[in-house]
Amino acid sequence: MNTESWPESFYRHLGGGRYASSPATAGPWSPKTQHGGPPSALLGRALERHAAREGLRIARITLDLPRPVPVGELEVHVRTLRSGGRTELLEGELTCDGTSVLVARAWKIAASPADTPSLRPVPAPPGLPPAQPAQTMAGAYLDGYLSAMEWRFEPGKAFDTPGPGTAWARQRIPLVAGEEDTPLTRALTLADSNWAVAFELDHQQGFVINTDITLALHREPVGAWFCIRAATAASPHGSGLALGQLDDEAGDCGRILQTLLVADR
């Protein structure tokens, strides 16, 4: 996908909670199904806007992927499960032709006081590498999400390099046409790539896929660029876990966790 052919955005708002998906949402496995990042961000956008209250922010969101999300028209549904003075629990769903394709729960919590100490339990991320050629991935469909994001790996590394992995990335296009992205939607657009940055299990010879995405943010991210430092845990007769450290150019801002189904093809 060259710069002249990039769609205007990942989605176009059709009104009434309905959205048209652009070809940029297509994931690495098929041009007909979406990467988990854009629909996660679309649902996160709706949860963030739902009954918005001053001083509350989404601190954690968990998204479950019961089936592949088609590159088609999506409808967003959100409701409040609990609302208190300092916390709210929300639930959201994306449907396509009446079928549930993505569900989520999110906690909104009150912002911490100004005198809360700044605690950073991990080392600072590596610096943003200089511009790199377009990334590739063996056996993947490249003319969708993978091209709609700009990727910068450590020198000599790429998606096909066995993990653990480290990559910086940012969107080339906005989530919804005519709108400015928020810190939460930018983080969610990238978060599902966590396990692909890690790539320690052989996803070509075997079958490896994530069933969910959990993003926890202890502060609002800043800027367009994010760094994922990801690794994988796995056990025989068990499953896999992709564990990610999320940084922006100011440093540590959160964590990503994904459950991995590991099976024979």
VODOPA-221668 format. One record per residue (C-alpha): residue number from 1; residue in one letter; y, z, x. Coordinates in pm, 1 decimal, padded with zeros to 6 digits, m for minus. Example, Ala and Ser with C-alpha at 12.3 -4.5 7.8 and 13.67 -1.06 7.14 Angstrom:
<tormis>
@i=1 aa=A yy=m00450.0 zz=00780.0 xx=01230.0
@i=2 aa=S yy=m00106.0 zz=00714.0 xx=01367.0
</tormis>
This chain:
<tormis>
@i=1 aa=M yy=00000.0 zz=00000.0 xx=00000.0
@i=2 aa=N yy=00323.6 zz=m00111.3 xx=00167.0
@i=3 aa=T yy=00668.6 zz=00031.0 xx=00099.4
@i=4 aa=E yy=00757.6 zz=m00252.8 xx=m00140.0
@i=5 aa=S yy=00452.6 zz=m00186.3 xx=m00359.6
@i=6 aa=W yy=00477.9 zz=00192.9 xx=m00397.4
@i=7 aa=P yy=00513.9 zz=00294.8 xx=m00762.1
@i=8 aa=E yy=00835.2 zz=00469.7 xx=m00864.5
@i=9 aa=S yy=00651.2 zz=00799.5 xx=m00909.8
@i=10 aa=F yy=00310.0 zz=00952.6 xx=m00976.9
@i=11 aa=Y yy=00387.2 zz=00982.6 xx=m01350.8
@i=12 aa=R yy=00624.3 zz=00852.5 xx=m01616.2
@i=13 aa=H yy=00714.8 zz=01081.9 xx=m01907.2
@i=14 aa=L yy=00637.9 zz=00918.3 xx=m02242.1
@i=15 aa=G yy=00773.0 zz=01204.3 xx=m02454.6
@i=16 aa=G yy=00592.5 zz=01465.2 xx=m02661.0
@i=17 aa=G yy=00401.2 zz=01607.4 xx=m02366.7
@i=18 aa=R yy=00244.0 zz=01269.5 xx=m02280.8
@i=19 aa=Y yy=00253.3 zz=01104.8 xx=m01936.9
@i=20 aa=A yy=00152.4 zz=00765.9 xx=m01800.4
@i=21 aa=S yy=m00027.3 zz=00784.2 xx=m01465.6
@i=22 aa=S yy=00070.3 zz=00534.6 xx=m01195.5
@i=23 aa=P yy=m00175.1 zz=00377.2 xx=m00947.2
@i=24 aa=A yy=m00039.8 zz=00621.8 xx=m00686.5
@i=25 aa=T yy=m00241.1 zz=00901.4 xx=m00850.0
@i=26 aa=A yy=m00573.3 zz=00733.8 xx=m00762.6
@i=27 aa=G yy=m00793.3 zz=00942.4 xx=m00536.7
@i=28 aa=P yy=m01001.5 zz=00842.5 xx=m00233.2
@i=29 aa=W yy=m01325.7 zz=00789.2 xx=m00426.8
@i=30 aa=S yy=m01215.5 zz=00537.8 xx=m00691.5
@i=31 aa=P yy=m00901.1 zz=00353.1 xx=m00807.9
@i=32 aa=K yy=m00991.3 zz=00464.6 xx=m01162.6
@i=33 aa=T yy=m00987.3 zz=00842.9 xx=m01106.7
@i=34 aa=Q yy=m00707.4 zz=01062.9 xx=m00981.4
@i=35 aa=H yy=m00681.6 zz=01277.4 xx=m00672.8
@i=36 aa=G yy=m00658.7 zz=01640.1 xx=m00782.5
@i=37 aa=G yy=m00310.9 zz=01688.8 xx=m00636.9
@i=38 aa=P yy=m00083.0 zz=01497.7 xx=m00877.1
@i=39 aa=P yy=m00243.7 zz=01624.5 xx=m01202.4
@i=40 aa=S yy=m00242.3 zz=01979.3 xx=m01063.1
@i=41 aa=A yy=00129.2 zz=01945.2 xx=m00999.7
@i=42 aa=L yy=00188.9 zz=01792.2 xx=m01344.1
@i=43 aa=L yy=00021.2 zz=02089.1 xx=m01511.9
@i=44 aa=G yy=00195.9 zz=02331.5 xx=m01275.2
@i=45 aa=R yy=00529.0 zz=02173.1 xx=m01372.8
@i=46 aa=A yy=00455.9 zz=02244.1 xx=m01740.5
@i=47 aa=L yy=00348.2 zz=02602.8 xx=m01670.3
@i=48 aa=E yy=00662.0 zz=02659.6 xx=m01464.6
@i=49 aa=R yy=00886.0 zz=02532.8 xx=m01746.1
@i=50 aa=H yy=00704.1 zz=02706.2 xx=m02032.1
@i=51 aa=A yy=00922.4 zz=02983.4 xx=m02180.1
@i=52 aa=A yy=01096.2 zz=03010.3 xx=m01841.5
@i=53 aa=R yy=01260.8 zz=03349.0 xx=m01773.9
@i=54 aa=E yy=01514.2 zz=03433.3 xx=m01506.5
@i=55 aa=G yy=01362.2 zz=03629.1 xx=m01218.3
@i=56 aa=L yy=00997.2 zz=03532.5 xx=m01280.7
@i=57 aa=R yy=00809.5 zz=03284.9 xx=m01061.2
@i=58 aa=I yy=00455.5 zz=03148.2 xx=m01045.2
@i=59 aa=A yy=00283.6 zz=03345.9 xx=m00770.5
@i=60 aa=R yy=m00072.2 zz=03225.4 xx=m00827.2
@i=61 aa=I yy=m00228.9 zz=02935.4 xx=m01010.1
@i=62 aa=T yy=m00599.2 zz=02849.0 xx=m01040.0
@i=63 aa=L yy=m00698.2 zz=02504.4 xx=m01162.6
@i=64 aa=D yy=m01049.3 zz=02405.8 xx=m01269.1
@i=65 aa=L yy=m01165.6 zz=02044.7 xx=m01264.0
@i=66 aa=P yy=m01439.9 zz=02007.5 xx=m01529.0
@i=67 aa=R yy=m01453.1 zz=01627.1 xx=m01485.7
@i=68 aa=P yy=m01270.2 zz=01348.6 xx=m01300.0
@i=69 aa=V yy=m00915.0 zz=01286.2 xx=m01422.0
@i=70 aa=P yy=m00877.6 zz=00918.8 xx=m01525.9
@i=71 aa=V yy=m00582.2 zz=00710.7 xx=m01412.5
@i=72 aa=G yy=m00450.5 zz=00681.5 xx=m01766.1
@i=73 aa=E yy=m00236.4 zz=00854.7 xx=m02025.2
@i=74 aa=L yy=m00245.3 zz=01234.7 xx=m02005.6
@i=75 aa=E yy=m00127.2 zz=01500.9 xx=m02249.7
@i=76 aa=V yy=m00011.0 zz=01848.0 xx=m02142.3
@i=77 aa=H yy=m00073.0 zz=02170.1 xx=m02340.0
@i=78 aa=V yy=00051.5 zz=02517.8 xx=m02238.9
@i=79 aa=R yy=00038.2 zz=02860.5 xx=m02405.7
@i=80 aa=T yy=00123.3 zz=03220.5 xx=m02318.2
@i=81 aa=L yy=m00173.6 zz=03459.0 xx=m02300.6
@i=82 aa=R yy=00026.8 zz=03770.0 xx=m02216.4
@i=83 aa=S yy=00396.6 zz=03836.9 xx=m02168.0
@i=84 aa=G yy=00531.4 zz=04163.6 xx=m02027.8
@i=85 aa=G yy=00849.2 zz=04282.6 xx=m01867.8
@i=86 aa=R yy=00746.1 zz=04188.9 xx=m01513.1
@i=87 aa=T yy=00442.3 zz=03963.4 xx=m01550.8
@i=88 aa=E yy=00321.5 zz=03675.2 xx=m01765.2
@i=89 aa=L yy=m00020.7 zz=03511.8 xx=m01783.1
@i=90 aa=L yy=m00015.4 zz=03146.6 xx=m01888.8
@i=91 aa=E yy=m00286.7 zz=02893.9 xx=m01966.3
@i=92 aa=G yy=m00257.2 zz=02517.4 xx=m01950.3
@i=93 aa=E yy=m00468.7 zz=02208.4 xx=m02007.0
@i=94 aa=L yy=m00451.1 zz=01835.0 xx=m01939.2
@i=95 aa=T yy=m00633.6 zz=01608.3 xx=m02181.5
@i=96 aa=C yy=m00710.1 zz=01236.4 xx=m02179.3
@i=97 aa=D yy=m00804.3 zz=01078.6 xx=m02512.6
@i=98 aa=G yy=m00862.6 zz=01427.7 xx=m02648.1
@i=99 aa=T yy=m01099.3 zz=01530.3 xx=m02366.4
@i=100 aa=S yy=m01012.7 zz=01823.6 xx=m02138.6
@i=101 aa=V yy=m00986.5 zz=01705.9 xx=m01776.8
@i=102 aa=L yy=m00798.8 zz=01992.7 xx=m01608.3
@i=103 aa=V yy=m00746.3 zz=02356.2 xx=m01708.9
@i=104 aa=A yy=m00540.3 zz=02624.9 xx=m01540.5
@i=105 aa=R yy=m00427.4 zz=02984.8 xx=m01552.9
@i=106 aa=A yy=m00114.2 zz=03103.1 xx=m01377.6
@i=107 aa=W yy=00052.7 zz=03437.0 xx=m01316.6
@i=108 aa=K yy=00428.1 zz=03456.1 xx=m01329.6
@i=109 aa=I yy=00556.5 zz=03775.0 xx=m01170.0
@i=110 aa=A yy=00896.9 zz=03929.1 xx=m01112.3
@i=111 aa=A yy=01061.1 zz=03849.8 xx=m00779.3
@i=112 aa=S yy=01034.6 zz=04127.1 xx=m00521.0
@i=113 aa=P yy=01343.4 zz=04334.4 xx=m00425.6
@i=114 aa=A yy=01579.1 zz=04209.8 xx=m00154.8
@i=115 aa=D yy=01476.6 zz=04490.5 xx=00082.2
@i=116 aa=T yy=01105.3 zz=04393.6 xx=00077.3
@i=117 aa=P yy=00992.2 zz=04345.9 xx=00439.8
@i=118 aa=S yy=00909.2 zz=03993.5 xx=00557.1
@i=119 aa=L yy=00544.0 zz=04015.0 xx=00662.0
@i=120 aa=R yy=00373.9 zz=03718.9 xx=00831.7
@i=121 aa=P yy=00005.4 zz=03793.0 xx=00907.0
@i=122 aa=V yy=m00064.0 zz=03458.8 xx=01079.1
@i=123 aa=P yy=00078.2 zz=03273.2 xx=01381.3
@i=124 aa=A yy=00350.1 zz=03014.6 xx=01323.3
@i=125 aa=P yy=00230.2 zz=02659.7 xx=01250.2
@i=126 aa=P yy=00243.4 zz=02387.1 xx=01515.4
@i=127 aa=G yy=00561.5 zz=02182.1 xx=01515.5
@i=128 aa=L yy=00594.1 zz=01874.1 xx=01296.8
@i=129 aa=P yy=00447.0 zz=01580.9 xx=01494.0
@i=130 aa=P yy=00644.2 zz=01255.0 xx=01525.7
@i=131 aa=A yy=00581.4 zz=00970.4 xx=01284.0
@i=132 aa=Q yy=00228.4 zz=00828.6 xx=01289.8
@i=133 aa=P yy=00056.9 zz=00510.1 xx=01166.2
@i=134 aa=A yy=m00083.5 zz=00516.7 xx=00813.6
@i=135 aa=Q yy=m00390.6 zz=00738.5 xx=00792.4
@i=136 aa=T yy=m00734.8 zz=00606.4 xx=00703.8
@i=137 aa=M yy=m01054.2 zz=00773.3 xx=00578.4
@i=138 aa=A yy=m01402.1 zz=00624.3 xx=00613.6
@i=139 aa=G yy=m01534.2 zz=00492.1 xx=00283.6
@i=140 aa=A yy=m01219.1 zz=00590.9 xx=00093.5
@i=141 aa=Y yy=m00988.6 zz=00405.4 xx=m00143.4
@i=142 aa=L yy=m00657.9 zz=00407.9 xx=00045.0
@i=143 aa=D yy=m00409.0 zz=00237.8 xx=m00190.2
@i=144 aa=G yy=m00339.2 zz=00538.6 xx=m00410.9
@i=145 aa=Y yy=m00263.5 zz=00902.0 xx=m00332.9
@i=146 aa=L yy=m00353.6 zz=00871.4 xx=00036.8
@i=147 aa=S yy=m00082.1 zz=00609.7 xx=00083.9
@i=148 aa=A yy=00168.0 zz=00779.0 xx=m00148.8
@i=149 aa=M yy=00173.1 zz=01077.1 xx=00089.9
@i=150 aa=E yy=00292.9 zz=01073.3 xx=00451.6
@i=151 aa=W yy=00041.8 zz=01244.5 xx=00683.3
@i=152 aa=R yy=00088.4 zz=01373.9 xx=01037.3
@i=153 aa=F yy=m00213.8 zz=01523.2 xx=01212.3
@i=154 aa=E yy=m00237.9 zz=01689.6 xx=01549.9
@i=155 aa=P yy=m00248.1 zz=01433.9 xx=01835.3
@i=156 aa=G yy=m00583.8 zz=01256.4 xx=01843.5
@i=157 aa=K yy=m00692.4 zz=01395.1 xx=01504.9
@i=158 aa=A yy=m00728.3 zz=01237.7 xx=01158.7
@i=159 aa=F yy=m00913.1 zz=01278.5 xx=00829.0
@i=160 aa=D yy=m01235.2 zz=01157.4 xx=00990.5
@i=161 aa=T yy=m01214.2 zz=01413.6 xx=01272.1
@i=162 aa=P yy=m01456.8 zz=01702.4 xx=01206.3
@i=163 aa=G yy=m01262.9 zz=02017.5 xx=01114.9
@i=164 aa=P yy=m01123.9 zz=02277.2 xx=01112.8
@i=165 aa=G yy=m00809.8 zz=02069.9 xx=01075.3
@i=166 aa=T yy=m00431.7 zz=02087.4 xx=01076.4
@i=167 aa=A yy=m00204.2 zz=01836.3 xx=00906.6
@i=168 aa=W yy=00156.8 zz=01811.1 xx=00796.7
@i=169 aa=A yy=00229.1 zz=01606.9 xx=00482.8
@i=170 aa=R yy=00499.5 zz=01519.3 xx=00231.4
@i=171 aa=Q yy=00534.6 zz=01302.0 xx=m00078.2
@i=172 aa=R yy=00679.6 zz=00952.8 xx=m00047.9
@i=173 aa=I yy=00751.6 zz=00940.0 xx=m00423.8
@i=174 aa=P yy=00845.8 zz=01203.3 xx=m00685.5
@i=175 aa=L yy=00597.0 zz=01357.0 xx=m00927.0
@i=176 aa=V yy=00773.1 zz=01240.9 xx=m01246.7
@i=177 aa=A yy=01009.8 zz=00944.7 xx=m01261.1
@i=178 aa=G yy=01375.9 zz=01042.5 xx=m01276.0
@i=179 aa=E yy=01314.2 zz=01410.0 xx=m01193.8
@i=180 aa=E yy=01354.5 zz=01623.1 xx=m00884.3
@i=181 aa=D yy=01040.1 zz=01797.1 xx=m00765.6
@i=182 aa=T yy=01025.5 zz=02176.5 xx=m00743.6
@i=183 aa=P yy=00883.0 zz=02385.8 xx=m00458.6
@i=184 aa=L yy=00577.5 zz=02465.4 xx=m00673.2
@i=185 aa=T yy=00502.5 zz=02104.1 xx=m00768.8
@i=186 aa=R yy=00540.8 zz=01986.6 xx=m00408.3
@i=187 aa=A yy=00289.7 zz=02250.4 xx=m00295.4
@i=188 aa=L yy=00046.1 zz=02164.9 xx=m00576.3
@i=189 aa=T yy=00066.5 zz=01791.6 xx=m00508.4
@i=190 aa=L yy=m00075.6 zz=01864.3 xx=m00163.8
@i=191 aa=A yy=m00302.9 zz=02165.1 xx=m00226.0
@i=192 aa=D yy=m00614.6 zz=01970.3 xx=m00333.2
@i=193 aa=S yy=m00612.8 zz=01798.7 xx=00008.8
@i=194 aa=N yy=m00699.8 zz=02131.0 xx=00171.5
@i=195 aa=W yy=m01075.0 zz=02066.7 xx=00190.2
@i=196 aa=A yy=m01019.3 zz=01710.5 xx=00317.6
@i=197 aa=V yy=m00810.4 zz=01845.4 xx=00606.2
@i=198 aa=A yy=m01095.4 zz=02087.6 xx=00685.0
@i=199 aa=F yy=m01383.5 zz=01830.2 xx=00647.5
@i=200 aa=E yy=m01654.7 zz=02026.2 xx=00829.6
@i=201 aa=L yy=m01932.9 zz=01930.1 xx=00586.8
@i=202 aa=D yy=m02062.3 zz=01572.1 xx=00597.9
@i=203 aa=H yy=m01925.5 zz=01425.9 xx=00274.4
@i=204 aa=Q yy=m02058.0 zz=01077.2 xx=00352.2
@i=205 aa=Q yy=m02426.2 zz=01155.6 xx=00406.3
@i=206 aa=G yy=m02428.0 zz=01441.5 xx=00156.2
@i=207 aa=F yy=m02237.1 zz=01510.7 xx=m00165.6
@i=208 aa=V yy=m01943.6 zz=01748.6 xx=m00123.2
@i=209 aa=I yy=m01674.5 zz=01797.2 xx=m00387.9
@i=210 aa=N yy=m01443.9 zz=02077.5 xx=m00494.4
@i=211 aa=T yy=m01464.1 zz=02227.3 xx=m00842.0
@i=212 aa=D yy=m01131.3 zz=02412.7 xx=m00837.5
@i=213 aa=I yy=m00804.7 zz=02481.2 xx=m00658.7
@i=214 aa=T yy=m00634.0 zz=02818.2 xx=m00619.5
@i=215 aa=L yy=m00282.6 zz=02827.2 xx=m00477.1
@i=216 aa=A yy=m00117.0 zz=03163.6 xx=m00409.2
@i=217 aa=L yy=00244.6 zz=03167.7 xx=m00290.2
@i=218 aa=H yy=00416.0 zz=03484.9 xx=m00168.8
@i=219 aa=R yy=00753.7 zz=03305.8 xx=m00165.0
@i=220 aa=E yy=00909.7 zz=02983.7 xx=m00285.3
@i=221 aa=P yy=00839.7 zz=02704.1 xx=m00035.8
@i=222 aa=V yy=01135.4 zz=02522.2 xx=00116.8
@i=223 aa=G yy=01178.7 zz=02160.2 xx=00220.9
@i=224 aa=A yy=00961.2 zz=01854.0 xx=00170.3
@i=225 aa=W yy=00710.8 zz=01903.1 xx=00452.7
@i=226 aa=F yy=00403.6 zz=02127.8 xx=00433.0
@i=227 aa=C yy=00143.2 zz=02215.0 xx=00692.8
@i=228 aa=I yy=m00218.9 zz=02287.5 xx=00595.3
@i=229 aa=R yy=m00444.3 zz=02465.6 xx=00845.8
@i=230 aa=A yy=m00787.8 zz=02450.6 xx=00684.6
@i=231 aa=A yy=m01142.9 zz=02558.4 xx=00765.9
@i=232 aa=T yy=m01473.7 zz=02562.4 xx=00578.3
@i=233 aa=A yy=m01730.0 zz=02835.4 xx=00514.7
@i=234 aa=A yy=m02077.8 zz=02739.4 xx=00388.5
@i=235 aa=S yy=m02430.0 zz=02881.9 xx=00362.5
@i=236 aa=P yy=m02781.3 zz=02745.3 xx=00296.0
@i=237 aa=H yy=m02881.6 zz=02794.5 xx=m00069.9
@i=238 aa=G yy=m02518.6 zz=02874.0 xx=m00150.4
@i=239 aa=S yy=m02200.9 zz=02668.1 xx=m00167.7
@i=240 aa=G yy=m01891.2 zz=02599.4 xx=00037.0
@i=241 aa=L yy=m01541.7 zz=02744.2 xx=00055.8
@i=242 aa=A yy=m01240.1 zz=02559.3 xx=00191.5
@i=243 aa=L yy=m00982.7 zz=02812.6 xx=00309.2
@i=244 aa=G yy=m00629.7 zz=02697.2 xx=00384.5
@i=245 aa=Q yy=m00314.6 zz=02843.9 xx=00531.5
@i=246 aa=L yy=m00005.3 zz=02680.7 xx=00380.0
@i=247 aa=D yy=00318.7 zz=02669.0 xx=00578.2
@i=248 aa=D yy=00650.1 zz=02494.0 xx=00538.9
@i=249 aa=E yy=00904.1 zz=02440.9 xx=00816.1
@i=250 aa=A yy=01014.9 zz=02804.7 xx=00773.4
@i=251 aa=G yy=00657.9 zz=02933.0 xx=00829.9
@i=252 aa=D yy=00389.5 zz=03102.7 xx=00618.7
@i=253 aa=C yy=00430.1 zz=03065.0 xx=00242.1
@i=254 aa=G yy=00081.2 zz=03090.5 xx=00092.7
@i=255 aa=R yy=m00293.8 zz=03032.2 xx=00081.4
@i=256 aa=I yy=m00527.6 zz=02772.0 xx=m00070.8
@i=257 aa=L yy=m00889.2 zz=02835.5 xx=m00174.4
@i=258 aa=Q yy=m01140.5 zz=02581.6 xx=m00307.4
@i=259 aa=T yy=m01503.6 zz=02618.3 xx=m00410.9
@i=260 aa=L yy=m01721.4 zz=02332.5 xx=m00284.6
@i=261 aa=L yy=m02034.2 zz=02194.4 xx=m00444.5
@i=262 aa=V yy=m02268.3 zz=02092.8 xx=m00161.5
@i=263 aa=A yy=m02570.4 zz=01878.0 xx=m00259.9
@i=264 aa=D yy=m02794.8 zz=01591.1 xx=m00153.8
@i=265 aa=R yy=m02694.4 zz=01240.8 xx=m00259.1
</tormis>
